[in-house]
Amino acid sequence: MPSRKPAKPAGKSITVRDATFGLLRAFGIKKVFGNPGSTELPFLADWPDDIDYVLGLQEASCVGMADGYAQATRNAGFVNLHSAAGVGNALGNIYTAHRNQTPLVITAGQQARSILPLQAFLYAERAAEFPRPYVKYSVEPARPEDVPAAIARAYYTAMQPPCGPTFVSVPIDDWTHATSPLEARQVSRELGPDPSSMKALAAAIAESKRPALVVGPGVDRALAVDLMVEVAEKTRASVWVSPFSARCSFPERHPQFAGFLHASPGQLSDALALHDLVVVIGAPAFTFHVEGHASIFDGATSIFQITDDPTAAAVTPRGTSVVATMKPALTMLLEMLPAAKRVMPAARLLPPAPVAADPIPVEYLLHTLSNAMPDNAVLVEEAPSHRPAMQKFMPMRGQDSFYTMASGGLGWSLPASVGMALGRADVRTVCLIGDGSAMYSIQALWTAAQRKLPLTVVVINNSGYGAMRSFSQVMQVRNVPGIDIAGLDFVKLAQGHGCEAIRVTRSSELAPALERALSCDGASLVEVMVDAAVPLLYAQKG
């Protein structure tokens, strides 16, 4: 047989690196977050002027910053990590991005292909398996020239609902290898609902005497809060927030807002017991944190769900689930619904303003901060033991106003607030964080200070892990070690990273200190020493 010459790649040959940068530009990715290592140097060399490299001082902070930035911009965050060690450092916040349903494209360096069989220094064994199951797609391409296509697939997959992180491992010598340019494609992201299921839902709402809408983070992610308000007002239903919702999907001062559902099966069921129909929108049905009997699933209450997550639909124990993205589903529902004639539900009663005292009550801090924040400010929170007090004294306005970690894992919110401030430089970002949480990713302050970001960090210092103190009471366990963390000085820590900082120990000092910090030209920190009384996250029931 005559010999055949190998086919030449179509079009002009360029490097894997240049093809990748071409894709990033086409995808609208303007920032790359990372902490550089030797296996990434060929990617980082001669960095282009039109893409901003955002340096973080630890890989978990890099992923957290990219997560916050992606949520702010609604485009995938791009992160470059250092081989297996960097991925290991970052894994906690990769898990949080997975639970947040944040689109991320994560790349990690790998040793040269020629020495991988020798288990070389800084190599990653079975690199694509390491971040699973918390990434939607994970690969180490078989050939260098396949890297751009893998990164493109990672982007498209990350951006498909439900969004989430993806991962590509790239050997060090792949970046300079020749490949062909790859053209970016358009991939639609909206999923339309099944009309017959929506008709059944509209009919159920019309026939219901006491309907409840349970809204979750998917509504805010989809820029659909205004649509959600229209649906609520047309149905005259009570509106509850799903347990552990990581975003604000309904204005909390709206007269139909009923409150926040507990992550306790019994308490959630009790709260919804007066409703004959429950419609869960943009959330699982339901996220629980403690065990118990969920009588909501016993059959007395009809349950519907609208979710863009097929897994969330599959695990719902009862009722009808409609798999669709929020905007087309809520638009169709709004068109199908008749105007309700039922009486509007009673508005939630807010407690009176807390009284100043020394030591500073957490409730007084939260109320004062809420009044001090600009109307368009963004709140990023990681103070789980104080969330019930936040829900009383810091009502959020709705769309794009509030963010927290959906995973329950600490170390996300401080770097995420840096990414949020990068993505929304026109407004003030406020990070409300506990002293224990702040220490997980304290080095993120450096990036905020270096870039003079409009960020104010408020550290609630109660000298310990408040959530653990609370749960030790609820679970009736004693003598738990490792809960107290006295002796931290967040003013010195912040100043050491280049931030303006002040400590507040008296209620009379609080409002002026917050006002100065919130108007600071750049990053600032306020450490507030609060009463260390233990808040109860769940009421005990016999």
Protein Blocks (a to p, Z undefined) as FASTA:
>chain_A
ZZddddddehjdddfklmmmmmmmmnopabdcddddfklmmmmgopafkbccdddfbfkl
mmmmmmmmmmmnopacddddehjklmmmmmmmmmmmmmnopacddddddddfklmmnopg
hiaehkllmmpckbfbdcddfbfklmmmmmmmmmmmmmpccdddddddddfklmmpccdd
dddddddfbdcddfklmmmmmmmmmmpmbdcddddfklmmnopmmmmmmmmmmnopacdd
dehiabdfbdfkbfklnbjcdfbfklmmmmmmmpcbdcdehiacdddfbecddfklnopa
ccddddfbfklmmmpmgdcdddddfklmmmmmmmmpccdfbdcddddddddddddddddd
fklmmmmmmmmpcfkbccddddfklmmmmmmmmccfbehkbccdfklpahklmmmmmmmm
mmmmmbccdddddfklmmmmmmmmmmmmmnopacddddddehiafklmmmmmmnopghie
hkacghiafklmmmmnopacdddfbfklmmmmmmmmmmpgcjddddddddfbdcdfbdcd
ZZ
